[in-house]
Amino acid sequence: MPPAVFLTASLLTTFFLSVALSLFLLWRARSAPGAPQLAGFVAIVGLYALGLVVPPRVGELLLALAPLGSAVSADFVIRLTGFGRRSLFFVHALGLAATLAQFLFGAGAFFETAEGLRGFRYEGAGLIGVAVALGLAIYGNFLLFVALRRSEGKRRREIAIVLSSALIGLSTVVSFAPPLFGKMIAPWSIVALPAYPATLVYGMLRYELMAANVWARRAAAYALIVLLAAAVSGLLAAAPLSLLAPSMSFLSLWLVVAGAMALAFALGEPIRHAADRLVYLDAEISAERIADWRSELFRADAQADLLDIAQRHLSGAMRPQVEATFASQGREPALRCARANDAWVVRLAGFEDSPPGARRIAVIYADLLAQALDELERRQMQAESERLAELGMLASTIAHDLRNPLNILNMAAASAPLELKQEIVEQTRRMNRLVTDLLDYAKPWRIEPDDVDLRAAFGTVETHIDEEARLRADPLRFAQAVDNLLANARAAGGRVRVFVENESDATRIHICDDGAGVPDDIRDKLFQPFVSRAAEGTGLGLAIVAKVMAAHGGSVSLTTRAGFSTCVTMEFPK
């Protein structure tokens, strides 16, 4: 291949590869730290390479982008490492000013070598641009070096790869230096430039985007197989055939070629394993680390704390960050927690393109997280059972000690004046209701689900029910919960409406009113015992509703709806 064609092919390869990588970064990895800046820098590298191929007037403008490219590269490094944030404005101002100066006053001139190859010599404002580009590149590499010394584990390896790729980029442009001193030679070192953006992008995505590891493995394995197959075929087929073909039969030639290709394909599997070992350096996880994770997870006292711990563990073990969530949908990759058959199940989402090591860690952690959720629920149920037992004993004592005096008061009120008699009867009725509610809340329940007629469940209250809505629940306990919520809504005053919505994962019942609303000081504890927004309430009505929903595996919460001040939503899982 003629030298000029080889050099041009390398430069065009750099341009097209850079454009492809930039688009990929903006499409699949834009959430990774510094990805937009890296996409911009890689695009500028491609335009810089194109500058040596296109006509001189356009080429000079493209080659003047060097300081701007160094500024964008330094921006990427600052965002990747977290160092030097205060210098961002200065970095961009310097790079942009040097680039504009070259646009206005010229960056230099093209020349042709004795071999007919094309080169470029920076002159005038171009020398300032080269100095700025070199200074910003040194600054960026310095930040990478500082970050390398202060980091460890995956982070250290990530920064090391990016630093190594930066050195590759620096080495590819050294042949632009001789023309500055009168040595008019072609920039031959730039033939290695295609490796620069590819290595840089992979270095950043090695731990930021799991799919990058899969594609890198495939590319490495494929390249090794192709090279080895070509070498073996050349040795076993090309050379012998050039000597023996005139005297060999078709069968003999076929056997030689088939043997060479069989050898090449036979080496494919070992090469793939070797590529895996080169790419996946961190596929193992120690038993000590698993034990530490398990110990910390099992000490959590609430589900929110459990998810926070899981998020921290996963962020330290894998990148990009893996979310641990109870949501059935959302960003990926994620570990999605859900109840199934009276136990917790943690499913992997978005791990289809993940490398084996990362997927293995996710599978192990999902199992640990499910065990921790089960253990937390067991401890909470045990604590609740003990609390209710104590409450039951207290309720029985209160009922025994209060009901006899209440009966005596009612009998004594028979001869009292009418107004006083009514007041005594009303107050004793309230106390009886409190005792009854307390006994009901404290005793163990048994739920017997059956089909509920939603259109008859809410009496005369105005309802809006989805046609597809269906509900299976304990009719008595459901009616008790609805009665408590409707009584609360009516006591608040104003309109009362019921909305029943059919969702794919749940049936949601909203009981809304436009009364005075719930005071801010009790919103977070509204469903706890002895908390009420009504002055005449016992404080157990909403606590009983919460217990009804927990017994059905559902939940109750305070929600909002346009046109109403308060909505209480019961969610029954399907």
Secondary structure, DSSP 8 states (H G I E B T S, - for coil): --HHHHHHHHHHHHHHHHHHHHHHHHHH-TTSTTHHHHHHHHHHHHHHHHTTTS-HHHHHHHHTTHHHHHHHHHHHHHHHH---GGGHHHHHHHHHHHHHHHHHH--EEEEE-TTS-EEEEE-THHHHHHHHHHHHHHHHHHHHHHHHHH--HHHHHHHHHHHHHHHHHHHHTGGGSGGGGT-----GGGGGTTHHHHHHHHHHHTTT-HHHHHHHHHHHHHHHHHHHHHHHHIIIIIHHHHHHGGG--HHHHHHHHHHHHHHHHHTHHHHHHHHHHHH-TT----HHHHHHHHHHHTT-SSHHHHHHHHHHHHHHHSSS--EEES-SSSSSSEEEEEEETTEEEEEEES-TT--HHHHHHHHHHHHHHHHHHHHHHHHHHHHHHHHHHHHHHHHHHHHHHHHHHHHHHHHHGGGS-HHHHHHHHHHHHHHHHHHHHHHHHHS------EE--GGGTTTTSEEEE-TT---EE-HHHHHHHHHHHHHHHHHH-S-EEEEEEE-SSEEEEEEEE-SS---GGGGGGTTSTT--SSTT--S-HHHHHHHHHHHTT-EEEEEEETTEEEEEEEEEE-
